[in-house]
Each structure stands twice: as C-alpha cells, then as structure tokens.
Amino acid sequence: MRSYLASCVVFIVLIFCCAFTKKEDEKLIFALDIVRHGDRTPLHGLPAAPAYWPEGLGQLTPEGMRACYEFGVSLRKKYIEEKHLISAKYHQDEIYVRSTDYDRTIQSAQSILLGLFPMGTGPMLKGESSLPNGFQPIPIHTALQEQDPLLLKVDDSQQYEALIKQHVYQSKQWLALNAQLEDKYPTWSKATGIDIKKLNTLSGLGDTLYIYRLHKMPLPQGLSQDDISQIIKVSQWIMVEKYKHKVIGEAGSGKLKVIINNYLRQAASKTSLKYVLILAHDSTLLSTLSAMGTPTHEYPQYNSDLNFSLYENKNHDYYVKVTYNGKALIIPNCKKHACALDQFLQRTA
C-alpha cells in the first residue's frame, strides 16, 4: 500500500514538473491585437422605418462600450496577471495604441484601455492620484481618414476596384446569387425605401437590419422575418466574399502586414515595446486574414480579435502564434500552430 501511494505521489510530482517545465520553456515577449470596434449604431437609416439613435449614426453604443471594457479586463488578466508581458501600471515605452479616425474605434480603444489599466492604476502626485479615481490617460494614435496609410488607404484605389470587379463581381457565386435574388429587389426596395438594383446594395442594408433587430427597433412592415434574415445573411456573405481572395487582401492591407512584420522583428531585438493594440473595422480583419493566406468564412462580429504573439523558447528561438477570436490559425507552410519567426516573416512578406 505504501509503495502504491509513493508511486502515485511520484507520478503526480512528475506530471506537475513536466507541466511547469513546458510552461517555462516558452516566454511571451511581444503581442499585437487587431480588434474590431464594439457594438455601434447603423451607418445609414431606413427611410421606411426611421429610428432615433441618441448617439447618432455610426457611433459606439453603451453596450459596445461595456463589451470593449470587458475585453480590456480580459487583456489585463492575460498580459499582466498571467503572461507578465507588461507592467501592472502603464509605461509609455511598453505600449502603443493605434486607431482609425472614427469616433467608434477611438471610443472602443478608450473603453478597452480602461479595462486594461483600471481606475486606481494612474499616476500619483504628492501621495494622491493625479486624476480623479486614479484614472490613467493613455495616448491613442490615429491619422486622418482620407490619409491613413496603415489602416484605411490603399495605394491605388482604381486598381483596387478593378480587382473587386474581376475577382468578386464577375465570380460565378456572385452572379448566381444576384440572379437568385433579383426578383425580390422591387419588394425589398418598396419595403425599406432603399433602391435595390444590384447585389452589393444589400451589404449596407443588411448591416442596418442586423442592428435594428439587435436593438429591437421597429422593422419595416413590408419585410418578413425570413426576408430580414436572408438580407442579413447575404450582406455578411458579401463582405466575406469581397476579401476572400488573397490578391484583394494584399491590396487592402499590404502596409499593415509590413508593419506587423516590422514590430515582430523589433521585438526579437529586445526593444522596450511589448504590446501593440490596433482598433479598426471588419474590413481590416478580413483583408489581413486574406493577405496571410488564412481567409475566414465567417463575418467578423464586434470585438473580433486577430492576435499575433511572439514567443522565445529556452534555446532562444523565436516563433509566432496567430489566433483569431481565440482559435489558433495555421499559417500556410508553417508547422502546427506555431511558425518560426524567420519563416513567418518570409511567408507574409
């Protein structure tokens, strides 16, 4: 009996030691998150079913602020409490935050950062909090919408549109779906007050209907629930289909891919920068995933997160792990769920 108990104890100790050793074999030295903004109001109204949005059109909602804050809390647990990547209090040389120049993305960044560095973690002045409740202000960098070279602006808009027409609008799937739905366009146009003559129009309409339904706003009376569900489904398919082709993803996110690679190179050189947070849009995530050769077939919901994490092992080798909404992505030609840094940089160059 004693021999049996001793064997069990040894077995448990070995398991613990192996697990501990495996955990200690790798260290997170840099992370970058590209996050879609939180819940927002519609970008456009419905002429046949007007609704009042106190925040205005295209703005972050209170629900969106709360979800972003909770996402920030999860980041604090991950990067500060568990991985010990960044300090418990803000240091400007450790973190860089970038957002597109939209109210909803900037406010999403603010809400996330409040969760990452909550009240009470701010600077002190003569033994007291510098700001009420120990608030920690954090710079959020951006660029004008029409001039943003990283997250919004493509090098050649005409070439980009030509690629969309060639690879999307002329595809068999696109033409077939348009032919399948075109008999419904007159009914849907009358019910919504929006002139629908081509499939692409359903993209914006479906987004609006999705938000109306989500926030329990009165829907157009001339549309059945099946109509609404179909329009929403088609609108999300349109967005995914537009960015599914790698050539379009590269045209839409080429600079962002280069920036990500540069950050990873710098992190391997042991710079003080440990974490980059980027707030952007569904199109940003879709184009970046496509450019990496890992296009998604699912529409990015609010707060969707594309994460790049750089690890160093005990042999001082560097490798990258990429996750999308917590699910590991396998980069083409890379083994399993980790990619050697050099191989990752070559694959995504």
Secondary structure, 3 states (H helix, E strand, C coil): CHHHHHHHHHHHHHHHHHHHHHHHCEEEEEEEEEEECCCECCCCCCCCCCCCCCCCCCCECHHHHHHHHHHHHHHHHHHHHHCCCCCCCCCCCCEEEEECCCHHHHHHHHHHHHHHCCCCCCCEECCEECCHHHCCCCCCECCCHHHCCCCCCCCCHHHHHHHHHHHHHCCHHHHHHHHHHHHHHHHHHHHHCCCCCCCCHHHHHHHHHHHHHHCCCCCCCCCCHHHHHHHHHHHHHHHHHHCCCHHHHHHHHHHHHHHHHHHHHHHHCCCCCCEEEEEECHHHHHHHHHHCCCCCCCCCCCCCEEEEEEEEECCCCEEEEEEECCEEECCCCCCCCCEEHHHHHHHCC
